[in-house]
Amino acid sequence: MKKIIITGGYGFIGSNLVKYFLKKKFFVINIDKISYSSNKYNLKDFENNKNYRFVKTDIGNKKTVLKTLVKHKPSLIFNLAAETHVDRSIDGPRAFIQSNINSLFNLLETIRKFNKTYKKKIKLIHISTDEVYGDILNKKIRAHEEYPYQPSSPYAATKASGDHLIKSYVRTFNFPAIISNCSNNYGPGQFPEKLIPKIIFNIFNDLPIPIYSKGLNSREWIHVEDHCKALEIISKKGKIGENYNIGSGINISNLKLVKLIIKIIKKRFKDIKIKSKIIFVKDRPGHDMRYALNSNKMKKKLNWKTKNNLDVGLTKTIEWYLNNLSYFKKINKKNYINRIGLKI
């Protein structure tokens, strides 16, 4: 049975990836330090699965991570452990530098030590972000894998730093790693500080829907199921040392996204009476206007494509939250109910 490690497995993308591989009969070890955005609810149906193990630790803990590698000897590590919210990186960059750079460095060193000691080649798939490319203002351009890094926020800068660090290890130490850069994810189990679950939560609770500035910022959205499939393909067919962009090609402004969610709820979930109003709030400092990925490399070289268009994906997502209202009760509201990112 193929053994893999998924770090950050109680996070949004991580928990979906854990479930994805467990359903494919992999043996999955979840390494997660348990932060404010971790939620065991996401894996409640898999905790007693014979092919699942959980290790509570930071990826920067060399001793515990090495012990886990020695015990399980996985062939693959998917690294999703990271601080991810841009607003929080504005309020407190230090935690992002610690997790996304320093702890990543320790993880790389631990894998390198294990591979050298045990004559193994654990392959690392490092999950990064489209935000490393920065603001793509020219609407005729989508960032390809050779596009220059121009991160705007402390979050994006730490993710860019992590990418560069891994690339240096690939070249200097012949380290077996691949980097993926993905667009905005959405789907079941996403922490409600993020835009789409916040919109859904506020509608469910008759709260105003806050949108930065005039809501014209454009984002590319991909359903987490499509992202998980892409990561599996990269792990099998991807080339060591390469970057792969993972995007849907679907861009929409934040304002249009809110209106689309409202439209879907009115059409398909008629029992929900929408009382929430859109309100425009002060913009986030350094807010990028547009992210957009060119994912032709994934499509042409690895034969990957998305299955969920935005309408279908959003419908499935709304339905999940509607059927899992207790999910919100498992989270301390102070971690998502108030606006953040303006304390500078």
N, C-alpha and C positions, 0 to 999 in steps of 0.2 A: 504494500500500500504506500502510495506516495505521501511523504510527510512535508508539510509546508508550515512556515510561520507567517502570521499576519500581525504586524504591530499596529497598535491603535484599533484593535478589533472591536472595541465597544463604542467607537465613534460611528458616524453616519455611513461613510463609504466602507470603512473597515468591517462593520457588522454585516453589511450587505455582501461583502466579499467572503466573509466567514461562512455565511449561509450558502452562498453560491457554490463554494468548493465542498462543503459538507454534503450538499445534495448530489455532488458528483463523486462521492465516496472517497474523498481525500481525508487524510488525518491532519487536522488543523490545530495548531497551537496558537492561541491568542495571547499576545503580550501587550498589556495595557497598564498604565500607571494609575488609571481612574482619576480623571480630572472633572471639572464642573460639567463638561459637555458629554462625558461618558454616560451611557445609560444601559444597564443590564437588561432592561425591558426588551431591547433590540434582539437579544439572543435567548430570551426566556424559554423558548421551545426547544433549544438545543443544548442547554446546560448539562443534561444527563446523557447526551449522545456519546457513545463509546469511542467515537473518533474525534472527540473534542477535548482539549485541555486549555485551561486558563492559567497564565502566570502573571501575577500582579507585580509589575516593576517598571521603572523607566528604562527606555532603550539605552540610556547613558550609564546604567548600572552594569559595568563590565563583568563583575563576578557572577551575578544572577543570570545575565544573558548568556555568558559562556557556559555556565552550568546547564542551561536549557539546551544549548546547541550540542553539548557533549551527550546529554541524555537522549535527545530525540534524533540528532543527526539529519536535519531536514535538507532537502535538495534546493529549496527555494525560500526566500524571504521577501514578502511584499511589505515595504515600509510605508505605512500610512500614519505613523505616530508623528503628530505635529500640532503646534498651535496654529489655528486657521483663520480666525476672524479679524478682518482688516481693522474694524473699529477698535477692538481690544489692543491691537498692535500700536494704535495711535495713543491710547491711554497708557499703555505699559509695554514698551518695546523689549524690556529686559527678558521677560519670560519667553519671548519669541526667539531671541538670540540664544538663550539657554537650550531650548528644545530643538529648534530647527537647524542650529549650527553645532553647538557644543555636544549635545546628546547624540546627534547624528555622527559626529566625529568619533565618539566613543564606540558607537555601533559598528562603524567601518573598521576600527581597530580590533574589535572583538572578533568580527567575521574573519579578518585577515589573519589573526592569531590562530583561530580554529582551523582555517583552511591550510595554513602552513604546518601546524602540529599534526593534524590528522590526514594530511595529504588529500584534502577534499576540495571541492569547488562549489561551495554554496553560492548560488546566483542571487543577486539582489535586484529586485525590481523596485525602483524608488519612484513614488508617486508625487509629482510636482504639480505645477499650476500654470495656466495661461497667463497669470498676472506677472510672471517674470518678464514677459515681452513688453509690458507697459501699455500706454495709451496708443491704440491703433486708430488715429484720427481719419486717415484716408480711407473712405468707405470702399475703394476699389482694391484695397490690400487686406489680405489675411496673413497672419504671421506663420511662416514656415519654420522648420527646425533649425535653419541657419540664420534666422532673423536675430538681430542683436538684442541682448537683454537690456531693458531699460525700466527696472522696477520703480514704482512710485511710492509705495507704502512700506513701513518697516516689515510688515508681514511678507510682502513680495520680495523685498531685499534679502530677507533671511532664507526664503525658498530658493532664490537665485544663488545665494552663497552656497547653499547645500548642493545644488546642481553642479556648480563649479568645483566644489570639493570632491564630489564623486568622480567627475571627469578627470581630475588630477590623479586620483587613485587608479582609475582605469589605465591611464597612460604610464604612470610611474611604477605602479606595483602589479600591473596586469590583473587588476581587480575585476572580477566578473560581475559587472553591473550594467543595467539598462535604466534609462530615465524616461518616464512618461509625463507629458504636460497636458493636463486635461482642462476643459472648459468648466463652467459652473454646473455642478451636479444638483439634481433634485430627485425626490422619491420618498419611500417610506422610512420613517425613523430619523429624519433630519432634525437637528436641534433647532428650536423655534427662535433663535436669534437670527437665523438666516432668512432671506427675503421670502421665499415661497411658503415655508411653514408659518412664518410670522403673519403673512397675509391670511392664510387659512385659519390660524388660531384667532386672529382678530375678528374675522367674519363670524366664526363659530360663537364668539363671545361678545358680539355687538360693540366692538371697540373700533376707534378710528384706524385707518390704514395709513401710516406715515410713509411718505416718499421723499427722498432727498431732492432738493432744488425743484426743478420743473418735471422731473421724472424722465428726462430724455436720455439718460445714460443707457447705453446698449450693452447687453450681455448675451453670450452664446450659451444655450442650455442643453444639457444632455441628461437623459434618465440614467440613474445609477445602474440599472440592469445592463444597459449598453456599455457603460464604463467597465463593469465587471467582466463582461465578455471580451472586451478589448484587452484587458490586463491578462486574461488567460491566454489569448492569442499571442501577445507579446512574450509571455513566459515560454511559450513553445517555439515561436518562429522568429522572435526578435533577435537582432544581432548585438552582441556584447559591445558596449561603448557607444551605442546609438541612442538618440532621442526619438521619441514618437509622440506626435501631437494627437490627442484624442478629442474630437469635437463633432458636433452634430451638423454644423454649418447653419444652424438656426439662430439668428440674432433677433432680439426684440427689445424695445425700450422698457424700462421699469414700469412706466405708466401704462403702456399697452399690455404688459404682462398682468398687471392688477386687473385691468378691464377684461382680459381674456379669462382669468380665473372666475371673476364675477359672472361672466357670460356662461361659462361651463356649469357653475353651480345653479344658476337660474334655469338652465336647460335640462340638466341631468339629475339635479338634487333638489327637487321642487319643495321638499319639506323644510328646507333651510330658508328662512326669511332673512334677506340681507338688509340690515339696518346700518351697517358700517359705511362711513364716508371717507373718501380719500382726502388726506390733508398733506400739504407740502411743507416740509420742514427745512431748517438750515442745512446746507450741504456739508458733507464730510470733507475735512481738510485734504487737499491733494487728490480729490476724487477723479479717477480716470473716466473718460467719457465712453470709451469703447474697447472691448476685448473681442478678438476674432481670430480663430485658428484656421490654418490650411492643414487639413488632415489627409491630403492625398497620399502621403507616404503609407499611412495605415491602410488606406483603401486599396491602393495599387500593389504594394509590396507584400502586405500581410492578409489581403483579401477580407478586410473587415468592413462592416457597414452597420449603421444604427437600425433598430427595428421600431423604436417608439418615436412617433412624431410628437410635437408639443401638445396637441390636443388630447391624444391618447394617453400620453405620459402624465399630464396634469390630472386627467380624469381618474386614473389609477391612484395617483397620489392623494387626491382629495378623498377618495373612497377609503383609502387606508387610514387616514387620520380620523375620518368619521367612524370607522369601525374600531378604532383604538383610542378613544377619548381618554382612557385611563393613562395613556402615555404621558400626557401633559401633567397629570397629577403626580407623576414620579419625579418631576423636575422642580427644583426650587425656583419660584417665579422671579425672584430678585436677579437671577442669572439671565433673564431674557425679556422681562416685561418693560424695563426702563430703557430709554435710549442711551447709547454709549458712543464714544468716539469724538466727544467734543470737550474733553477736560484738559485742553492744552492752554 
